[in-house]
Amino acid sequence: MSYITKKYDEAFINKNSVRTNYKKLMNWFKNQENIELRKKSSDAMKFFQNTGVSFKVYSNDDKENLIPFDIIPRIINSKEWDKMVKGITQRVLAINFFLNDIYGEQEIIKHGVMPIDLIQNNPAFLKQMVGFIPPKKTYNHISGIDLIKTNSDNFYVLEDNVRVPSGASYMIENRDTMLKLFPELISRYKVSENRNYTKNLSEILKKSSPKKINRNPNIVLLTPGIHNSAFFEHAFLADKLGVELVEGKDLRVMNKFLNMRTIEGWKRVDVIYRRIDDNFLDPLSFKEDSFLGVPGLMEVYRNKNVTIANAPGTGISDDKSIYSYIPDIIKFYLGQKPILKNVKTFKCRVKDELNYTLDNLNKLVVKEVHGSGGYGMLVGPLASKIEISNFKKKIIKNPYNYIAQPTLSLSTCPIYTKKGLTSRHVDLRCFALLAKEKVTVTTGGLTRVALKKDSLVVNSSQGGGTKDTWILSS
């Protein structure tokens, strides 16, 4: 194994010593024929190809790519996981309180915890939601919380994703693939189930129905269509949930209710699990030339005749400047200290922090506050002088658009290559579901891995891959 001594490796203490979680796995690995493992790795990608597990990468060729899958699982013990669950639960509840507040009384601003311009001048803050209480007071029904590990003791939250978090389908497909390929390996461990995600999601969507009805709520999944990068996931989840996959053209507002076109006529819709951004939801309220949404949808929503999950306006919590205030948000609404720490963040909107960022670009990771997918960022230690110079000009031109963070020593996990095992950086997207102030965290999550040597960018859109995440039962 090519071991990187400067990083914390989750499997190896050093090249001759294996950590407890991975001992059974490494003993198994030693007895495997490399040619057989290569075949299994190839079979995994064939499974993905046959089931259409893909992610559309926006590039010059604009093609759909299979997401690379690594056959070596990531293994986390129950003690670590229990702390993560408590921290994620705390965070999800605090974010929901925060969203209800900033679209309501704005107590967090009145108490001086957060500057008013960070909200009012934020393009993700929807004035259309001011004064409106969403059904069941729930904004972030579905949250994707990205965690990174830096040493043996600490997981940090890298990002919050509550606008339209993605990746759960890949988590489930990864487990299915491992069960097909390596049932004897999984049987050596007590691995917690993660494929109950869709059952739990179905339950929280049903509970989010805006009104009591004498029937099961009618739920639909709203997709932008087949050209969207995550369309595979939209179709996958609709199938697993047993709900209709619809586009805006399949829906219509009639008599103050939302209805879906069916072969038997129009049918009332109670809950929309939406996978399109706010600006495209309703051309009468947002982007006028949008053909993806439904004219009049927001009026139906304001009349509480339909639930939208996640609620419009939720995306402001994805703002990386807001992220820097999450410890204060947790303290303000819950009266607690954060269980999971943030990564130290420099807000370029603040003069002193801007100056520090500009003086230390070669040491920092700089991100757009509304960026995602690994786009629009600078990894200082890996950037050329020209790249740093050009990025510096962007920051100076619009400092409000950027935050900076130290380049952390992300943990590594072993991945399988044709030459054997080598280590690569990983993160973990955990999925949490919220209904009636109860949070359900799916056991495990989606481990994303930077397949390029020394890369810190794990996003699928930037060439990253995934692996199965095993949470060991206690």
C-alpha positions, 0 to 999 in steps of 0.5 A, a space after each residue: 500500500 502507498 501510505 501517506 504519512 502526513 495524513 490520518 488514514 482510517 485503515 492504517 496506523 502505519 504501513 505495518 499496522 491496521 486499525 481495529 475496524 479494518 482488521 477483518 477486511 485486511 485479513 480477507 484482502 490478503 487472501 484474495 487473488 488480484 485478478 479476481 478483485 479486478 473482475 469484481 471491480 469491473 463487474 461493479 461498473 457493469 452493474 452501474 451501467 445496467 441500472 443507469 447509475 450515472 451523473 451528467 457532467 457539464 463539460 464540452 462533450 456534455 455526456 453522462 458519466 458513470 460514477 466510479 465506484 470503489 470496492 473497498 468499503 469505508 468502516 466506521 464504528 458505532 461509538 463514532 457514529 453515535 456522536 455524529 448522529 447527535 451532532 447532525 440531529 442538533 444541527 438539523 433542528 437548529 437550521 429549521 429554527 433559524 429558517 422559521 425565524 429569519 422568515 418570521 420575527 428575525 429574533 436572531 438579527 434583533 439580538 445582534 447574533 447575525 448581521 442583517 445585511 447577511 440576510 437581506 442582501 442574500 440572493 438565496 433569501 426569498 422575500 416571497 416567504 417572509 411572514 409565511 409559516 410552512 406546513 408543520 413549521 418544517 423547512 428542511 425535510 431532507 438535509 445532506 450534511 457533509 462531514 470530514 475527518 482530520 484525526 482519530 477523534 474529530 469529525 468536522 462539518 464541511 458543508 450543509 446541503 438543505 436546498 435539494 440535497 442529492 446522493 442518497 440513491 448512490 448510497 443505496 446502489 453502493 450497498 446493493 452492489 457490495 451485497 452482490 459482489 462480496 456477501 461473504 465479506 459483509 457477513 464477517 461484520 455486523 453492518 447496519 442497514 442503510 437501504 431503509 432511507 426511502 421507507 423513512 423518506 416516504 414516512 416523513 413526506 406523508 407526515 408533512 401533508 398540509 391537511 388531515 385527509 381521509 386517504 393517503 397523501 398523494 406525493 409526487 417527485 418534481 424533476 427538471 427532466 432527463 437532462 438534469 445531472 441527477 435525473 437518475 436519482 430522481 427516477 430512482 427515488 420516485 420508483 423506490 417511494 412508489 410515487 409519480 415522477 413528474 415535470 412541471 407540464 404534468 401539473 396544473 393549479 385548479 380551484 386553488 389546489 395543485 393537480 396532476 394529469 393522469 390517464 383517469 383525469 386530474 388528481 389532487 397533489 398533497 406533497 411535492 418532493 421537489 428537485 428543482 431550484 427555487 427560481 424555477 418553481 413558479 414563473 408567476 412568483 420567480 423566474 418568469 421564463 421558467 418552463 420547469 415549474 407550475 404557474 400559481 404553485 406558490 399561491 397554492 402553497 401559501 394557502 397551505 393546500 400543498 407541501 413543498 419539500 424542501 420548502 422554498 427559501 431553505 437554500 439560504 442555509 447552504 450559504 457558506 457565510 451562514 455556515 460560519 454562524 451555525 455554532 451561534 445559531 445552535 447556541 441561540 435556538 437550542 442553548 447548546 454547544 455544537 457537538 460537531 465543530 465547523 471548519 474555521 472560516 474566514 468571511 471575505 465580506 469582513 475587512 480583516 478576514 479579507 486581508 488575511 485571505 488575500 495575504 494567504 491564498 497559497 495556504 487556503 481553500 477559497 469557495 463561492 458562498 453559493 458554490 457547489 459541486 466543487 466548481 468556482 473554488 481555489 485550492 491554494 496549495 495546489 494552485 499555480 501562481 497565475 491561478 492564485 493571481 487571477 482568483 485574487 482579482 475575483 475576490 477583490 472585485 466581489 469579496 461578499 461572494 467568497 469565504 476561505 478555509 484552512 487546507 485541512 489534512 482530510 483523512 484518507 481511506 484505502 481504495 482498490 487499484 489494479 496494482 493493489 491498495 492506495 490511499 485517497 481523501 474522503 468525505 461523508 454526506 449524511 442524510 437526515 430527515 425531519 418531521 414534527 421536530 423529530 430527526 431521523 439520520 440514515 445509518 451511514 451515508 455516501 462516502 465520496 472519494 477523490 480518486 486523483 492522487 493528493 486531490 481534495 475534491 471529492 465531487 462526482 462532477 470533478 472526477 470523484 468516486 464513491 464507496 460503500 459506508 459501513 457503520 458497525 452495529 454495537 
